[in-house]
């Protein structure tokens, strides 16, 4: 019966959408460029904070309370310390703690979300209960308890933030896994002889990674603010560390004296840093998730 | 080699869509299956390919129950390719998920190499379906179930794809179960056509 069809010949003319390939390549290039710029700006910020001459953080009683000038761009504080240097150092510290805490949180969320979605009903019930438990306890209370019991300091803040910020992301990952698990391509994959682990890493991960990345990036400002809150309460970083939270809480006392630059510039710098991270995460998402890059799907 | 459904029964909640159904497909045989909507054609296809278990009766491959793991010798091609391909995979990944890509089959199905470097959202339904068919036709496939496989394609593509599939089926002595509402197609390519009718009505009858 097959020869009945053999008279058909399909002409192989070039595919009509071939020309669009160059356009999408340039979109890809622009996304990479834009994300690369944000990443470069962040790296310069971190690098300048790390390489900063420690001498510039020392007190200088002759230069107390100077407003912003060409020598001291961000002014100086009540001990004559250069606020630009303190801000850079503080941002680097905050970025480090924020990133580490956000990443740890995302890892916990991924592990628990995957377990809940793949290991059956009982595991799912147990993990869902844990998520509800952590969501039910006020953030800051749990954070203070964990941080205090670990003796405070950078380690306490880091672990405290990581252990309190995962539940909402874990819930998201779990829902995504449940949905993926029932999709037809996963069923087909099983009929093609693929195992659980293979499906989890190859089929699930490309869907979960952008979620995880965006989730971690959204956690980042929370982490910084909670670090500042803990430091403010005296449970976080020691006061001699120029973390951005400590700078801000200290400068509150001098605001009424008219030393506006003590809070203004560090606050602005923090805002810009968070903005850069957001910019970076959006470009990475567009790059990892091609459907979000199509103009008709991405209204922004 | 035989693919058999023995006194198969399947229900959605309390409503039975299949009951006491017997069906046999031999290797090399091309069997058509048609019938009104809701008579359990797709359900039967899923059960034969090991997607879910029947509530009554059993599906046998060579007298034994279907394998639980590994490459399934009965492959199913779905009606809508959009949901059967991972949207976050390049099509080359999907095409080679079960087995290495067969270049000659790629040509026979009219798949252009360039498509393989794209995402599923960048191809049409017909183009995606060719990839899905390619994926189902691994060297270990013994039976292929085509559930409205070419319903969304134009006549020319339909002819091209069936030509490729039938040629391959002849070469490899595959058993084919073709589910369609297109009677012209069924009568042209099938050795035998089964009409499935709603249960409670008279049992399905065999013609030709």
Contacts between the chains, C-beta under 8 A, distances in Angstrom:
chain1	res1	chain2	res2	distance
A	1	B	30	7.8
A	1	B	166	6.4
A	1	B	188	7.3
A	1	B	189	5.9
A	2	B	163	6.2
A	2	B	166	4.4
A	2	B	167	5.0
A	2	B	170	6.1
A	4	B	188	7.0
A	5	B	159	5.2
A	5	B	160	7.8
A	5	B	162	6.4
A	5	B	163	3.8
A	5	B	166	7.4
A	6	B	163	6.7
A	8	B	156	6.8
A	8	B	159	4.8
A	8	B	160	6.0
A	8	B	163	6.5
A	10	B	110	5.5
A	10	B	156	6.6
A	10	B	157	7.7
A	10	B	160	5.2
A	12	B	112	7.6
A	15	B	112	6.0
A	15	B	114	6.2
A	15	B	115	7.6
A	17	B	122	7.4
A	18	B	114	6.8
A	183	B	83	6.9
A	183	B	86	8.0
A	184	B	78	6.4
A	184	B	83	4.7
A	184	B	84	4.8
A	185	B	83	7.3
A	185	B	84	5.5
A	185	B	85	5.9
A	185	B	86	4.7
A	185	B	94	7.7
A	187	B	51	5.9
A	188	B	76	8.0
A	188	B	84	5.8
A	188	B	135	7.6
A	189	B	97	6.5
A	191	B	49	6.6
A	191	B	50	6.2
A	191	B	51	7.4
A	191	B	71	7.8
A	191	B	72	4.1
A	191	B	75	6.6
A	191	B	76	7.4
A	192	B	71	6.1
A	192	B	72	7.3
A	192	B	97	5.5
A	192	B	98	3.6
A	192	B	135	7.4
A	192	B	138	7.4
A	193	B	69	7.1
A	193	B	70	4.6
A	193	B	71	3.8
A	193	B	72	7.1
A	193	B	98	6.8
A	194	B	97	7.2
A	195	B	69	7.7
A	203	B	86	5.8
A	203	B	89	8.0
A	206	B	86	7.3
A	206	B	88	3.6
A	206	B	89	6.9
A	207	B	88	5.7
A	289	B	88	7.4
A	290	B	88	8.0
A	290	B	119	5.0
A	290	B	121	7.0
A	291	B	87	6.4
A	291	B	119	7.5
A	291	B	121	5.4
A	294	B	121	7.0
